Amino acid sequence: MLKVYAWSICPHCQKTVRWLKEHKIPFEYLEIEDQPDEVIQKVIEVNGGDDWVVPTMEYNGKWRPGQIYNPIFLEQDLKEWGLL
């Protein structure tokens, strides 16, 4: 299942979650601040090693670094993963 590491006050996270729901893509929402240290460290690593950036996504071992909400790029990436 698609995992979405997000932060409840992040507008890009909120828009991404809304888009996923509208497109009926099943996902697990994971509040970044509630994650164990090893998960946070992985999210930091995926995002270049300086800090966590959200929304970061993971699906079947493939990671999508956090980025500004852009529905075109989001759709393109999820198609590559076979989720659309």
VEXROPA-262620 format. One record per residue: residue number from 0; residue in three letters; x, y, z of N, C-alpha, C, O in turn. Coordinates in pm, 1 decimal. Layout:
VEXROPA-262620
+-----+-----+----------+----------+----------+----------+----------+----------+----------+----------+----------+----------+----------+----------+
!   k !   r !       nX !       nY !       nZ !      caX !      caY !      caZ !       cX !       cY !       cZ !       oX !       oY !       oZ !
+-----+-----+----------+----------+----------+----------+----------+----------+----------+----------+----------+----------+----------+----------+
! NUM ! ALA !        X !        Y !        Z !        X !        Y !        Z !        X !        Y !        Z !        X !        Y !        Z !
...
+-----+-----+----------+----------+----------+----------+----------+----------+----------+----------+----------+----------+----------+----------+
end
This chain:
VEXROPA-262620
+-----+-----+----------+----------+----------+----------+----------+----------+----------+----------+----------+----------+----------+----------+
!   k !   r !       nX !       nY !       nZ !      caX !      caY !      caZ !       cX !       cY !       cZ !       oX !       oY !       oZ !
+-----+-----+----------+----------+----------+----------+----------+----------+----------+----------+----------+----------+----------+----------+
!   0 ! MET !     83.0 !   -117.8 !      0.0 !      0.0 !      0.0 !      0.0 !     88.2 !    125.3 !      0.0 !    196.7 !    126.8 !     58.2 !
!   1 ! LEU !     40.0 !    227.8 !    -65.4 !    108.3 !    356.1 !    -69.2 !    112.2 !    415.5 !     71.0 !     10.2 !    422.7 !    139.5 !
!   2 ! LYS !    230.0 !    457.6 !    112.4 !    245.2 !    525.9 !    241.4 !    273.8 !    672.4 !    214.1 !    358.0 !    706.3 !    131.0 !
!   3 ! VAL !    202.2 !    758.9 !    285.4 !    219.2 !    903.0 !    270.5 !    264.2 !    958.7 !    404.7 !    187.2 !    963.0 !    500.6 !
!   4 ! TYR !    389.6 !   1001.2 !    410.0 !    442.7 !   1065.7 !    529.6 !    413.0 !   1213.9 !    515.4 !    461.3 !   1279.2 !    422.9 !
!   5 ! ALA !    333.6 !   1266.7 !    607.1 !    285.0 !   1402.8 !    592.7 !    280.2 !   1471.8 !    728.6 !    303.9 !   1411.0 !    833.0 !
!   6 ! TRP !    248.9 !   1599.3 !    723.3 !    237.7 !   1680.8 !    843.8 !    103.5 !   1751.1 !    835.5 !     72.9 !   1814.4 !    734.5 !
!   7 ! SER !     24.6 !   1741.1 !    938.3 !   -114.0 !   1787.9 !    934.7 !   -128.8 !   1935.5 !    899.0 !   -232.5 !   1975.1 !    845.7 !
!   8 ! ILE !    -28.4 !   2017.6 !    926.8 !    -41.6 !   2161.1 !    897.9 !     21.9 !   2201.6 !    764.6 !     26.8 !   2320.0 !    731.1 !
!   9 ! CYS !     70.1 !   2103.4 !    689.5 !    135.1 !   2130.8 !    561.3 !     30.6 !   2141.8 !    450.5 !    -40.7 !   2045.0 !    424.5 !
!  10 ! PRO !     19.8 !   2257.0 !    384.8 !    -80.2 !   2271.3 !    278.2 !    -54.6 !   2179.0 !    159.0 !   -149.9 !   2134.4 !     95.1 !
!  11 ! HIS !     70.2 !   2150.0 !    128.1 !    101.3 !   2059.9 !     17.3 !     59.7 !   1916.6 !     52.5 !     15.1 !   1841.2 !    -34.0 !
!  12 ! CYS !     74.5 !   1880.5 !    178.0 !     29.2 !   1748.8 !    224.2 !   -122.4 !   1739.0 !    215.3 !   -176.0 !   1639.2 !    167.0 !
!  13 ! GLN !   -190.4 !   1841.4 !    261.5 !   -336.9 !   1841.6 !    259.1 !   -389.3 !   1828.4 !    116.4 !   -482.9 !   1752.4 !     91.4 !
!  14 ! LYS !   -330.1 !   1900.9 !     24.1 !   -373.1 !   1893.8 !   -116.2 !   -343.2 !   1756.3 !   -175.9 !   -424.0 !   1702.3 !   -251.4 !
!  15 ! THR !   -228.6 !   1700.6 !   -142.6 !   -191.8 !   1568.2 !   -193.3 !   -288.5 !   1462.6 !   -141.7 !   -334.8 !   1378.2 !   -218.4 !
!  16 ! VAL !   -319.4 !   1466.4 !    -13.0 !   -413.1 !   1371.0 !     46.8 !   -551.0 !   1385.0 !    -17.6 !   -615.6 !   1284.9 !    -48.7 !
!  17 ! ARG !   -595.1 !   1506.3 !    -37.4 !   -725.3 !   1530.4 !   -101.0 !   -726.7 !   1471.5 !   -242.5 !   -823.8 !   1407.3 !   -282.7 !
!  18 ! TRP !   -618.3 !   1493.8 !   -317.5 !   -608.5 !   1441.4 !   -453.5 !   -614.4 !   1288.5 !   -453.1 !   -685.2 !   1229.5 !   -534.7 !
!  19 ! LEU !   -541.8 !   1224.5 !   -363.3 !   -542.5 !   1078.4 !   -354.3 !   -682.5 !   1026.4 !   -324.6 !   -726.3 !    927.8 !   -383.9 !
!  20 ! LYS !   -752.4 !   1092.1 !   -233.3 !   -888.8 !   1051.0 !   -200.1 !   -982.3 !   1069.8 !   -319.6 !  -1063.3 !    982.1 !   -349.7 !
!  21 ! GLU !   -971.1 !   1182.5 !   -386.8 !  -1056.1 !   1209.8 !   -503.9 !  -1034.2 !   1106.4 !   -613.6 !  -1127.4 !   1073.0 !   -686.8 !
!  22 ! HIS !   -912.7 !   1055.9 !   -625.5 !   -880.1 !    957.5 !   -728.2 !   -890.2 !    813.3 !   -676.3 !   -851.4 !    717.9 !   -743.7 !
!  23 ! LYS !   -943.2 !    801.3 !   -554.8 !   -969.2 !    669.9 !   -493.7 !   -845.9 !    579.6 !   -490.7 !   -853.7 !    459.6 !   -517.1 !
!  24 ! ILE !   -733.3 !    639.9 !   -458.1 !   -609.0 !    564.2 !   -444.7 !   -591.8 !    529.4 !   -296.5 !   -578.0 !    619.2 !   -213.4 !
!  25 ! PRO !   -592.5 !    401.4 !   -263.0 !   -575.1 !    364.5 !   -122.7 !   -435.9 !    403.4 !    -73.1 !   -336.3 !    385.8 !   -143.2 !
!  26 ! PHE !   -431.1 !    455.3 !     46.6 !   -302.3 !    494.1 !    103.9 !   -311.7 !    492.1 !    255.6 !   -419.7 !    495.5 !    314.5 !
!  27 ! GLU !   -194.3 !    486.5 !    315.5 !   -182.9 !    495.1 !    460.2 !   -121.1 !    630.8 !    492.8 !    -10.4 !    662.0 !    449.0 !
!  28 ! TYR !   -194.3 !    710.8 !    570.1 !   -144.6 !    842.3 !    611.1 !    -62.5 !    823.4 !    737.5 !   -108.9 !    763.3 !    834.4 !
!  29 ! LEU !     59.9 !    875.1 !    736.1 !    149.2 !    863.9 !    851.2 !    197.4 !   1003.4 !    890.8 !    273.6 !   1066.7 !    817.7 !
!  30 ! GLU !    153.2 !   1049.7 !   1004.8 !    193.1 !   1181.0 !   1055.8 !    342.7 !   1175.7 !   1086.9 !    385.8 !   1096.8 !   1170.9 !
!  31 ! ILE !    420.5 !   1258.0 !   1020.7 !    566.3 !   1251.8 !   1030.3 !    615.7 !   1269.6 !   1173.5 !    709.6 !   1201.9 !   1215.4 !
!  32 ! GLU !    554.4 !   1358.8 !   1247.7 !    602.9 !   1385.8 !   1383.8 !    575.5 !   1270.9 !   1480.7 !    631.1 !   1268.7 !   1590.5 !
!  33 ! ASP !    491.3 !   1176.1 !   1442.0 !    458.8 !   1062.1 !   1528.2 !    539.3 !    937.6 !   1492.7 !    519.9 !    832.5 !   1553.8 !
!  34 ! GLN !    627.9 !    947.2 !   1396.5 !    702.4 !    830.8 !   1349.3 !    826.5 !    805.8 !   1435.6 !    883.8 !    898.9 !   1492.4 !
!  35 ! PRO !    867.1 !    678.2 !   1444.4 !    989.6 !    647.1 !   1518.8 !   1111.8 !    706.8 !   1449.6 !   1108.7 !    738.6 !   1330.7 !
!  36 ! ASP !   1217.9 !    720.9 !   1525.7 !   1340.0 !    785.0 !   1475.4 !   1392.7 !    722.4 !   1347.2 !   1438.5 !    794.3 !   1258.5 !
!  37 ! GLU !   1387.2 !    588.8 !   1335.3 !   1442.9 !    525.2 !   1215.8 !   1362.3 !    560.6 !   1091.4 !   1419.0 !    570.4 !    982.5 !
!  38 ! VAL !   1232.7 !    579.8 !   1104.8 !   1149.7 !    620.0 !    990.8 !   1180.3 !    764.7 !    953.8 !   1194.1 !    797.5 !    836.0 !
!  39 ! ILE !   1190.8 !    850.3 !   1053.5 !   1223.3 !    990.8 !   1027.7 !   1359.6 !   1001.5 !    960.3 !   1377.4 !   1081.9 !    868.8 !
!  40 ! GLN !   1455.5 !    921.2 !   1004.7 !   1588.2 !    923.7 !    942.9 !   1581.6 !    879.4 !    796.2 !   1652.2 !    934.8 !    712.0 !
!  41 ! LYS !   1498.3 !    781.0 !    765.4 !   1483.0 !    736.6 !    626.7 !   1421.4 !    847.1 !    541.6 !   1465.2 !    870.3 !    428.9 !
!  42 ! VAL !   1320.5 !    914.9 !    594.3 !   1257.6 !   1025.3 !    521.0 !   1358.5 !   1137.7 !    498.7 !   1360.9 !   1198.1 !    391.5 !
!  43 ! ILE !   1440.6 !   1165.9 !    597.7 !   1546.1 !   1267.3 !    583.3 !   1644.2 !   1223.9 !    473.6 !   1682.2 !   1304.6 !    388.8 !
!  44 ! GLU !   1684.5 !   1097.9 !    475.5 !   1777.5 !   1045.5 !    374.7 !   1718.9 !   1058.3 !    234.1 !   1787.5 !   1101.8 !    141.6 !
!  45 ! VAL !   1593.4 !   1020.7 !    218.3 !   1526.2 !   1027.0 !     87.9 !   1521.7 !   1170.9 !     35.8 !   1523.1 !   1194.2 !    -85.0 !
!  46 ! ASN !   1516.5 !   1265.5 !    127.1 !   1505.4 !   1406.9 !     90.9 !   1638.7 !   1480.7 !     92.3 !   1641.1 !   1603.3 !    103.7 !
!  47 ! GLY !   1747.8 !   1409.1 !     80.9 !   1877.4 !   1473.6 !     64.6 !   1962.2 !   1481.7 !    189.1 !   2074.9 !   1530.8 !    182.7 !
!  48 ! GLY !   1912.3 !   1435.2 !    302.9 !   1995.4 !   1424.6 !    421.8 !   1999.7 !   1542.4 !    515.2 !   2068.3 !   1535.7 !    617.2 !
!  49 ! ASP !   1929.0 !   1651.6 !    485.3 !   1934.8 !   1767.6 !    573.9 !   1818.8 !   1773.6 !    672.7 !   1838.5 !   1805.4 !    789.9 !
!  50 ! ASP !   1697.8 !   1743.2 !    625.8 !   1578.5 !   1750.7 !    709.4 !   1467.7 !   1674.3 !    640.0 !   1478.8 !   1643.4 !    521.3 !
!  51 ! TRP !   1361.6 !   1643.7 !    711.8 !   1249.5 !   1578.7 !    645.4 !   1168.4 !   1682.2 !    569.2 !   1152.7 !   1796.5 !    612.1 !
!  52 ! VAL !   1117.9 !   1638.8 !    456.1 !   1034.7 !   1721.3 !    369.2 !    911.4 !   1636.9 !    337.5 !    922.9 !   1518.4 !    306.5 !
!  53 ! VAL !    796.3 !   1697.3 !    345.4 !    672.4 !   1623.4 !    322.1 !    587.4 !   1694.5 !    218.3 !    601.1 !   1815.5 !    200.7 !
!  54 ! PRO !    500.2 !   1622.5 !    149.3 !    469.7 !   1481.6 !    165.5 !    570.3 !   1391.5 !     94.1 !    592.7 !   1404.3 !    -26.3 !
!  55 ! THR !    629.2 !   1301.9 !    168.8 !    716.5 !   1199.6 !    113.6 !    634.8 !   1071.4 !    102.3 !    557.9 !   1038.2 !    192.5 !
!  56 ! MET !    651.3 !   1000.1 !     -7.9 !    573.1 !    879.0 !    -30.2 !    663.9 !    759.0 !    -52.6 !    776.4 !    770.4 !   -101.2 !
!  57 ! GLU !    609.9 !    642.9 !    -14.8 !    681.5 !    517.4 !    -37.0 !    581.4 !    413.7 !    -85.1 !    471.1 !    401.9 !    -31.8 !
!  58 ! TYR !    621.9 !    338.8 !   -187.0 !    538.7 !    231.0 !   -239.5 !    627.8 !    118.4 !   -288.2 !    708.0 !    136.7 !   -379.7 !
!  59 ! ASN !    613.7 !      2.6 !   -227.0 !    691.8 !   -115.7 !   -266.2 !    841.3 !    -88.0 !   -273.0 !    908.7 !   -132.2 !   -366.0 !
!  60 ! GLY !    892.7 !    -15.7 !   -175.9 !   1035.9 !     12.5 !   -169.7 !   1083.5 !    128.3 !   -254.2 !   1201.6 !    163.0 !   -250.7 !
!  61 ! LYS !    993.3 !    189.1 !   -330.9 !   1028.4 !    306.7 !   -411.0 !    983.9 !    431.0 !   -334.8 !    875.8 !    434.6 !   -276.0 !
!  62 ! TRP !   1068.9 !    531.7 !   -337.1 !   1042.0 !    653.7 !   -261.2 !   1024.2 !    773.7 !   -352.7 !   1090.7 !    786.3 !   -455.6 !
!  63 ! ARG !    933.6 !    860.7 !   -313.0 !    912.5 !    989.6 !   -381.4 !    940.5 !   1098.2 !   -277.9 !    865.0 !   1112.0 !   -181.7 !
!  64 ! PRO !   1047.9 !   1175.7 !   -295.9 !   1078.6 !   1281.1 !   -199.4 !    965.1 !   1382.4 !   -188.6 !    884.0 !   1397.9 !   -279.9 !
!  65 ! GLY !    961.6 !   1449.9 !    -75.7 !    861.8 !   1553.9 !    -55.2 !    880.5 !   1666.7 !   -155.1 !    992.8 !   1701.9 !   -191.2 !
!  66 ! GLN !    769.1 !   1722.4 !   -198.8 !    776.3 !   1831.0 !   -295.5 !    648.5 !   1913.0 !   -294.5 !    546.5 !   1872.3 !   -238.9 !
!  67 ! ILE !    656.4 !   2027.8 !   -356.4 !    541.7 !   2116.2 !   -368.5 !    432.2 !   2043.2 !   -445.0 !    459.2 !   1972.5 !   -542.0 !
!  68 ! TYR !    308.3 !   2061.2 !   -400.2 !    195.6 !   1994.7 !   -465.4 !    183.7 !   2039.1 !   -610.6 !    171.2 !   2157.7 !   -641.2 !
!  69 ! ASN !    187.9 !   1940.0 !   -698.5 !    166.3 !   1962.6 !   -840.8 !     93.0 !   1839.1 !   -891.9 !    154.0 !   1733.0 !   -905.4 !
!  70 ! PRO !    -37.0 !   1850.7 !   -920.7 !   -114.2 !   1732.3 !   -957.7 !    -63.3 !   1662.5 !  -1083.2 !    -79.9 !   1541.3 !  -1096.9 !
!  71 ! ILE !     -2.7 !   1735.2 !  -1173.3 !     49.5 !   1674.7 !  -1296.2 !    165.7 !   1580.6 !  -1263.3 !    169.1 !   1466.8 !  -1310.1 !
!  72 ! PHE !    260.8 !   1628.7 !  -1182.6 !    375.6 !   1545.5 !  -1145.4 !    333.3 !   1430.2 !  -1054.6 !    385.6 !   1319.3 !  -1065.5 !
!  73 ! LEU !    239.0 !   1457.1 !   -965.7 !    189.3 !   1352.5 !   -876.3 !    127.3 !   1239.6 !   -957.9 !    157.8 !   1122.5 !   -935.1 !
!  74 ! GLU !     41.7 !   1273.5 !  -1051.6 !    -22.5 !   1173.3 !  -1136.4 !     81.2 !   1095.3 !  -1216.9 !     72.8 !    973.1 !  -1228.3 !
!  75 ! GLN !    177.6 !   1165.6 !  -1271.8 !    283.4 !   1101.3 !  -1350.9 !    361.4 !   1000.5 !  -1266.2 !    386.8 !    888.5 !  -1310.6 !
!  76 ! ASP !    399.0 !   1039.6 !  -1145.4 !    475.6 !    949.9 !  -1058.5 !    393.1 !    828.3 !  -1017.5 !    445.0 !    716.8 !  -1013.8 !
!  77 ! LEU !    266.0 !    848.6 !   -986.9 !    181.9 !    736.6 !   -944.9 !    152.7 !    642.2 !  -1061.9 !    134.4 !    522.2 !  -1041.3 !
!  78 ! LYS !    148.3 !    694.8 !  -1183.0 !    133.9 !    608.1 !  -1299.6 !    258.1 !    519.4 !  -1316.7 !    247.5 !    400.8 !  -1348.2 !
!  79 ! GLU !    375.0 !    579.0 !  -1295.4 !    499.6 !    501.7 !  -1304.7 !    502.5 !    388.2 !  -1203.7 !    560.2 !    282.6 !  -1229.8 !
!  80 ! TRP !    440.2 !    409.9 !  -1088.3 !    434.6 !    307.6 !   -984.4 !    320.7 !    208.0 !  -1007.9 !    307.5 !    110.6 !   -933.8 !
!  81 ! GLY !    238.8 !    231.7 !  -1109.9 !    127.7 !    141.8 !  -1138.8 !      6.5 !    161.6 !  -1049.0 !    -77.0 !     72.2 !  -1036.0 !
!  82 ! LEU !     -2.9 !    277.5 !   -987.8 !   -115.7 !    305.4 !   -898.1 !   -232.0 !    373.9 !   -969.3 !   -339.4 !    390.2 !   -911.5 !
!  83 ! LEU !   -211.0 !    413.6 !  -1093.3 !   -317.1 !    474.4 !  -1174.4 !   -327.0 !    401.6 !  -1307.6 !   -410.2 !    436.9 !  -1391.2 !
+-----+-----+----------+----------+----------+----------+----------+----------+----------+----------+----------+----------+----------+----------+
end
